[in-house]
Amino acid sequence: TGEPEKMNAAVQFLKSIWGKNDELTLATLDGLIEGQKAKPVRPTIDTQSLLTKANLTASGKIKERLQELATIWGDAAASDRTLAVINDPKAPLNERLRAVETAKQIKNDLAREALLKLVVSGTGVPPVSPDSHGQDDRATIEPLVIEALHSLSVLGNEEAGNAIVANWKKLSPKSRSAAADMLITRPQWTRKLLDGLDEKIILPQELSATVVRSLFTSKNPNFVARTERLFGKFRETNADKLKLIKEKRKVVLSGEPNIKRGHEIAQKTCFVCHKFYGEGAEVGPDLTGVGRSTLDALLANVIDPNQIIGKGYENVLVETKDGRTVSGRLVEENDTQIKLLAAGPTENLVAKSDIESKRVSELSVMPEGLEQMPDEDFRNLVWFILIPPQEGALTPEKRKALSGK
């Protein structure tokens, strides 16, 4: 609730159970950390005695969580330890990931420098050789880089955006996607993203439809004009969409699909937002039972997602008092914070006291533009969603029924 007196009570409770019940202690620490992700609430009573005692007696997950909590509360020694773990190749991956996430609570130049060092220097590391020891490899560091980019979107300054665009070619494809999501959250970064596109450092096809849509719907007319020049017109008229649906219908019916390949494409496109037979994210509706009753219904939902926006899946746009912009489906709201879920899935927690404005967009969370992929890929994707392996083989009878022929 943002009241130090209640946090003081939580600290007293933690002291009372320390050393008596490890399971309850861990649950308490997890709850205190989760509850302060949007904005820390520091106790006003002494915590140093607890931290000192705990550092001497704690181990494993309890010690890790205590360090996170101490970092959130501004303990200098704990903050230094947290930042040191971020770029330590010998530290376990899960510890580094939690340290990266905790760093955004520190909110100082040292935290920004540690995160930016991980992004800029870490992404260029080649795959590790069999005889090397203690060296990061790209497969290991990629999730760290992506999480660091998420943290930098909360912390970052203009230097962070400049450095990321300058080092764009070092980023893996997944890291580039996360970087683009980060760069559209602040005007100074968005300007640098557009500069990168102008200078051919960043290629238009490297940006997701969600990022492109954000550029087109910006409140900055200069950004919109530059985006139109780089990408052309983004929104088709209703007549154009009907024509496009008709053309894509022919594409889908013109050849035999590869269902396995369709699954691979769905993992990269659909499942970053939707669940389908238990696989994927929960940003949009579960596709298992929604919007795919026929070929025409699925094509309409894919090509014109803004025709019908399901209640509860509207795209909510939030601007913070420090100039940050985030968007996504509103999945949780209480007296002190809101939680938005965007493609990835990416979770954004924003304290209500930090919100400058909040509005519901007229556009769906689901981006337009999936029909722009190669015809073969589009055909494979559509037939996988229509008839996944869980529903049996794609027989001529099922194909005829779904296509209306």
C-alpha positions in Angstrom: 0.0 0.0 0.0 3.0 2.3 -0.1 2.9 3.0 3.7 6.3 2.6 5.5 4.5 1.6 8.8 3.1 -1.5 7.1 6.6 -2.3 5.7 7.9 -1.9 9.2 5.4 -4.5 10.4 6.6 -6.8 7.6 10.2 -6.4 8.8 9.2 -7.2 12.4 7.5 -10.3 11.2 10.5 -11.3 9.2 12.7 -10.9 12.3 10.3 -13.0 14.4 10.4 -16.0 12.1 14.1 -15.8 11.1 15.8 -19.1 11.7 12.6 -20.8 12.8 10.8 -21.6 9.5 12.9 -21.4 6.3 9.9 -22.1 4.0 7.9 -19.2 5.5 10.9 -17.0 5.5 11.5 -17.6 1.8 7.8 -17.0 1.0 8.0 -13.7 3.0 11.0 -12.5 1.1 9.5 -13.5 -2.2 6.3 -11.6 -1.4 8.2 -8.5 -0.2 10.3 -8.5 -3.4 7.3 -9.0 -5.7 5.3 -6.3 -4.0 8.0 -3.7 -4.6 8.8 -4.3 -8.2 7.0 -1.3 -9.4 8.2 1.0 -6.7 10.2 0.3 -3.5 8.8 1.0 -0.1 11.6 1.4 2.4 11.1 0.7 6.1 11.8 3.5 8.6 13.0 1.2 11.3 16.4 -0.4 11.6 17.0 -3.2 9.2 20.8 -3.4 9.4 20.8 -5.8 12.4 18.6 -8.2 10.4 20.7 -7.9 7.3 24.0 -8.4 9.2 22.6 -11.4 11.1 21.1 -12.9 8.0 24.3 -12.6 5.9 26.1 -14.6 8.6 23.4 -17.3 8.9 21.5 -17.5 5.6 22.4 -19.6 2.6 21.0 -20.7 -0.8 17.8 -19.0 -2.0 17.1 -17.2 1.3 20.5 -15.4 1.1 19.9 -14.5 -2.6 16.5 -13.1 -1.9 17.7 -11.2 1.1 20.4 -9.6 -1.0 17.7 -8.6 -3.5 15.5 -7.1 -0.8 18.5 -5.2 0.7 19.3 -3.9 -2.7 15.7 -2.7 -3.2 15.9 -0.9 0.2 19.1 0.9 -0.9 21.7 -1.0 1.0 25.0 0.1 -0.6 26.9 -3.2 0.1 24.0 -5.3 -1.3 23.8 -3.1 -4.3 27.5 -3.5 -5.0 27.2 -7.3 -4.8 24.2 -7.3 -7.0 25.9 -5.3 -9.7 29.0 -7.4 -9.6 27.0 -10.6 -10.3 25.6 -9.1 -13.5 28.8 -9.3 -15.5 30.4 -12.3 -13.6 30.6 -15.2 -16.1 31.3 -17.6 -13.3 28.0 -16.8 -11.5 25.0 -19.2 -12.2 22.7 -18.0 -14.9 19.6 -17.8 -12.6 21.5 -15.5 -10.1 22.6 -13.2 -12.9 19.1 -13.0 -14.3 17.7 -12.0 -10.9 20.5 -9.5 -10.4 19.7 -7.9 -13.8 16.1 -7.6 -12.8 16.9 -6.2 -9.3 19.3 -3.7 -10.9 16.4 -1.6 -12.1 15.5 -0.9 -8.5 18.9 0.7 -7.8 18.3 3.5 -10.3 21.7 5.0 -10.5 24.5 5.4 -13.0 26.4 2.3 -11.7 23.3 0.2 -12.4 23.0 1.6 -15.9 26.7 1.1 -16.6 26.5 -2.6 -15.5 23.5 -3.3 -17.6 24.8 -1.5 -20.6 28.2 -3.3 -20.3 26.3 -6.6 -20.4 24.3 -5.6 -23.5 27.2 -4.0 -25.5 30.1 -6.2 -24.7 28.3 -9.5 -23.9 26.3 -9.8 -27.1 29.5 -9.9 -29.2 30.9 -12.9 -27.5 31.4 -15.8 -29.9 30.2 -19.4 -29.1 32.3 -20.9 -26.4 34.9 -23.4 -27.5 35.1 -26.8 -25.8 38.5 -26.1 -24.1 37.6 -22.6 -22.7 36.7 -22.1 -19.1 34.7 -19.4 -17.3 33.8 -17.6 -20.5 30.2 -16.5 -21.6 28.9 -18.0 -24.7 26.2 -16.4 -26.9 23.5 -19.0 -26.1 24.0 -18.4 -22.4 24.2 -14.7 -22.5 21.2 -14.0 -24.8 18.5 -14.3 -22.1 20.7 -12.0 -19.9 20.9 -9.4 -22.6 17.2 -9.5 -23.2 16.5 -9.1 -19.5 19.1 -6.3 -19.3 17.3 -4.4 -22.1 14.0 -4.7 -20.2 15.7 -3.3 -17.1 17.3 -0.5 -19.1 13.9 0.6 -20.4 13.1 1.5 -16.9 16.4 3.0 -15.9 18.0 4.2 -19.1 19.2 7.6 -20.1 20.0 8.9 -23.6 23.4 7.3 -23.6 21.9 3.8 -23.4 19.8 4.3 -26.5 22.8 5.7 -28.4 25.0 2.8 -27.4 22.4 0.2 -28.3 21.9 1.6 -31.8 25.6 1.9 -32.3 26.1 -1.7 -31.4 23.0 -3.0 -33.2 25.0 -5.3 -35.5 26.4 -7.2 -32.5 22.9 -8.1 -31.2 21.4 -11.5 -31.9 18.0 -11.4 -33.7 16.1 -12.0 -30.4 18.1 -9.3 -28.7 17.4 -6.9 -31.5 13.7 -7.5 -31.1 14.0 -6.7 -27.3 16.1 -3.7 -28.1 13.5 -2.3 -30.5 10.8 -2.8 -27.9 13.0 -0.8 -25.5 13.8 2.0 -27.9 10.2 2.9 -28.5 9.5 3.6 -24.9 11.2 7.0 -24.7 11.1 9.8 -27.2 14.9 10.4 -27.2 15.4 6.6 -28.0 12.7 6.6 -30.6 14.5 9.4 -32.4 17.7 7.3 -32.3 15.9 4.3 -33.6 14.7 6.3 -36.6 18.2 7.6 -37.1 19.5 4.1 -37.2 16.9 3.2 -39.8 17.9 6.2 -41.9 21.5 5.3 -41.6 20.9 1.7 -42.6 22.3 0.5 -39.3 18.9 -1.0 -38.6 16.9 -2.7 -41.3 13.1 -2.2 -41.5 12.5 -5.9 -41.6 14.2 -6.3 -38.3 11.4 -4.4 -36.5 8.2 -6.3 -35.4 4.8 -5.1 -36.5 4.1 -4.0 -33.0 7.1 -1.6 -33.0 6.2 -0.3 -36.5 2.6 0.3 -35.3 3.9 2.2 -32.3 6.0 4.5 -34.6 2.9 5.1 -36.8 0.7 6.0 -33.9 3.2 8.2 -32.1 1.9 11.6 -30.8 5.1 13.1 -32.3 4.2 14.2 -35.9 7.8 14.2 -36.9 8.2 10.5 -35.9 5.0 9.6 -37.9 6.3 11.5 -40.9 9.7 9.8 -40.8 8.0 6.4 -40.3 5.8 6.9 -43.3 8.8 7.8 -45.3 10.6 4.6 -44.2 7.8 2.2 -44.3 5.0 3.7 -46.5 1.4 3.8 -45.4 0.6 1.5 -42.5 -3.2 1.3 -42.5 -5.2 0.1 -45.4 -8.8 1.0 -46.0 -11.5 -1.5 -45.4 -11.8 -2.2 -49.1 -8.1 -2.8 -49.4 -8.3 -5.3 -46.5 -11.2 -7.2 -48.1 -9.2 -7.4 -51.3 -6.1 -8.6 -49.3 -8.1 -11.3 -47.5 -9.3 -12.5 -50.8 -5.8 -12.7 -52.3 -4.4 -14.4 -49.2 -7.2 -16.9 -49.3 -6.0 -18.0 -52.7 -2.4 -18.3 -51.4 -3.5 -20.5 -48.5 -5.5 -22.8 -50.9 -2.9 -22.9 -53.7 -0.5 -25.5 -52.3 0.1 -28.2 -49.7 1.1 -27.0 -46.3 4.0 -28.1 -44.1 2.4 -28.3 -40.6 5.7 -28.8 -38.9 7.1 -25.6 -40.5 3.8 -23.9 -39.6 4.4 -24.7 -35.9 7.9 -23.2 -36.1 6.6 -20.0 -37.6 3.8 -19.8 -35.0 6.4 -20.1 -32.2 8.1 -16.9 -33.5 4.9 -14.9 -34.4 1.7 -16.1 -32.7 3.0 -17.6 -29.5 4.7 -14.5 -28.3 1.2 -13.2 -27.5 -1.2 -16.2 -27.7 -1.6 -19.6 -26.0 -2.4 -22.5 -28.2 -2.9 -25.9 -26.7 -0.9 -24.8 -23.6 2.0 -23.4 -25.6 2.7 -19.6 -25.7 1.9 -16.4 -23.8 -1.3 -14.9 -22.4 -1.2 -11.4 -23.9 -4.0 -12.1 -26.3 -6.9 -14.6 -26.3 -6.2 -18.4 -26.2 -6.3 -19.4 -29.9 -7.3 -23.0 -29.0 -10.9 -22.0 -29.0 -11.1 -18.5 -30.5 -11.2 -17.0 -34.0 -10.3 -20.1 -36.1 -13.6 -21.8 -36.8 -13.1 -21.3 -40.6 -10.4 -20.2 -43.0 -12.3 -16.9 -43.6 -12.6 -16.2 -39.9 -9.0 -16.8 -39.3 -7.9 -14.7 -42.2 -10.1 -11.8 -41.1 -8.6 -11.9 -37.5 -5.0 -12.1 -38.8 -5.3 -9.4 -41.5 -7.7 -7.0 -39.8 -7.2 -7.6 -36.0 -8.9 -4.2 -35.2 -12.2 -5.2 -36.7 -13.3 -6.7 -33.3 -11.3 -6.1 -30.1 -12.3 -8.6 -27.4 -13.2 -7.0 -24.1 -10.2 -7.2 -21.7 -7.7 -7.4 -24.6 -7.6 -3.7 -25.4 -4.2 -2.1 -25.8 -3.6 0.3 -22.9 -1.1 3.1 -23.3 0.6 4.5 -20.2 2.9 7.5 -20.0 5.0 8.0 -16.9 6.0 11.3 -15.3 9.6 10.7 -16.4 8.7 10.4 -20.1 8.5 6.6 -20.4 5.8 5.0 -22.6 4.6 1.5 -22.2 1.7 -0.4 -23.6 0.0 -3.8 -23.4 -3.0 -5.6 -22.0 -4.1 -4.5 -18.6 -3.9 -7.8 -16.5 -3.8 -6.4 -13.0 -4.6 -3.2 -11.2 -4.7 -2.4 -7.5 -4.5 0.8 -5.4 -0.7 1.2 -5.9 0.3 -0.3 -9.3 -0.9 -1.7 -12.6 0.5 -4.6 -14.6 0.6 -4.5 -18.4 1.4 -7.6 -20.5 2.9 -7.1 -24.0 4.3 -9.4 -26.7 7.2 -11.6 -25.7 5.6 -11.9 -23.2 6.9 -8.7 -21.5 5.5 -7.7 -18.1 5.6 -4.0 -17.2 4.7 -3.0 -13.6 4.1 0.7 -13.1 3.4 2.5 -9.8 0.2 4.6 -10.0 2.1 7.5 -8.4 4.4 7.5 -11.5 1.6 7.6 -14.1 1.2 10.8 -16.0 -1.6 9.5 -18.3 -3.4 6.2 -19.1 -5.6 5.6 -22.1 -7.1 2.8 -24.1 -6.0 2.6 -27.7 -8.4 2.1 -30.5 -6.1 -0.5 -31.9 -5.8 -4.1 -30.8 -2.9 -5.5 -28.9 -2.4 -7.8 -31.8 -0.3 -6.2 -34.5 -1.1 -6.0 -38.2 1.3 -7.2 -40.9 1.5 -10.9 -40.5 0.3 -11.3 -44.1 3.5 -9.7 -45.3 5.5 -12.9 -44.7 6.4 -15.1 -47.7 3.4 -16.9 -49.2 4.7 -20.4 -48.3 5.3 -19.4 -44.7 1.9 -17.8 -44.5 0.2 -20.9 -45.9 2.0 -23.2 -43.4 1.2 -20.9 -40.5 -2.5 -20.6 -41.3 -3.0 -24.4 -41.8 -1.2 -25.2 -38.6 -3.5 -22.9 -36.6 -6.6 -24.3 -38.4 -5.6 -28.0 -38.0 -2.9 -28.5 -35.4 -1.5 -32.0 -34.7 -3.6 -32.1 -31.5 -6.7 -32.2 -33.7 -5.6 -34.9 -36.0 -4.3 -35.0 -39.6 -5.3 -32.4 -42.2 -7.5 -34.6 -44.3 -9.2 -33.5 -47.6 -12.5 -33.5 -45.8 -11.3 -31.2 -43.0 -9.7 -28.9 -45.6 -12.9 -28.7 -47.6 -15.0 -28.0 -44.5 -12.7 -25.3 -43.2 -12.3 -23.6 -46.5 -15.9 -23.7 -47.4 -15.3 -25.6 -50.6 
